Amino acid sequence: MSDKVVRLWGAGTHPAYRGRGGYRAITIARMNEGHHRGATIAIVNARTGTSGPILKRMGFRLVSLTKEYELRTLR
């Protein structure tokens, strides 16, 4: 948390357990904990292709996109 914002970074579901509501349940639990601690806003950093549809159904809206970069080797 930062001030009254709960930041939900780093959740996921093992492929063998997808489609059973686990990601939604853990997101709700984390938001409830944030609310209990005084949060009034929730921000999620998520992948648009996997978590995006779930979060949209939960009432989140897309506000920005980011790019991921990977450094494969150091020279």
C-alpha positions in Angstrom: 0.0 0.0 0.0 1.0 3.6 -0.6 -1.2 6.1 1.1 -4.8 5.0 0.4 -3.8 3.0 -2.7 -3.5 -0.8 -2.6 -1.2 -1.9 -5.4 -1.8 -5.4 -6.6 1.4 -6.6 -8.3 2.5 -10.2 -8.8 -0.5 -12.6 -8.8 -1.1 -15.5 -11.1 -2.5 -19.0 -11.3 -0.7 -22.2 -12.2 -1.9 -23.3 -15.7 -3.3 -26.5 -14.3 -5.7 -24.6 -12.1 -6.9 -21.8 -14.4 -10.6 -21.4 -15.1 -11.6 -22.2 -11.5 -11.9 -18.6 -10.1 -8.6 -18.7 -8.1 -7.2 -15.4 -9.6 -10.5 -13.6 -9.0 -10.7 -14.9 -5.4 -7.1 -13.9 -4.5 -7.6 -10.5 -6.1 -10.8 -9.9 -4.0 -9.0 -11.1 -0.9 -6.1 -8.7 -1.5 -8.5 -5.8 -2.2 -10.4 -6.6 1.0 -7.2 -6.5 3.0 -6.3 -3.2 1.4 -9.7 -1.8 2.2 -9.4 -3.0 5.8 -6.1 -1.1 6.0 -7.8 2.1 4.7 -7.3 1.9 0.9 -9.9 3.6 -1.2 -8.3 2.9 -4.6 -6.9 -0.4 -6.1 -4.4 -0.5 -8.9 -3.4 -3.7 -10.7 -0.4 -4.4 -12.9 -1.5 -7.2 -15.0 -1.3 -8.9 -18.4 -4.0 -7.7 -20.8 -4.4 -11.2 -22.4 -4.8 -13.3 -19.3 -5.7 -11.2 -16.3 -7.3 -8.4 -18.2 -10.6 -9.9 -19.0 -11.1 -11.1 -15.4 -10.2 -7.7 -14.0 -12.5 -6.0 -16.5 -15.4 -8.2 -15.3 -14.5 -7.2 -11.8 -15.0 -3.5 -12.7 -11.4 -2.4 -13.3 -10.6 -0.3 -16.4 -7.5 -0.1 -18.5 -5.7 3.2 -17.9 -2.2 2.6 -19.4 -0.1 0.0 -21.1 3.6 -0.8 -20.4 6.2 -2.7 -22.3 8.3 -5.4 -20.9 12.0 -5.7 -21.8 14.3 -8.6 -21.2 18.0 -8.5 -21.0 19.2 -11.9 -22.3 22.9 -11.5 -21.8 25.3 -9.0 -20.3 28.5 -8.1 -22.2 
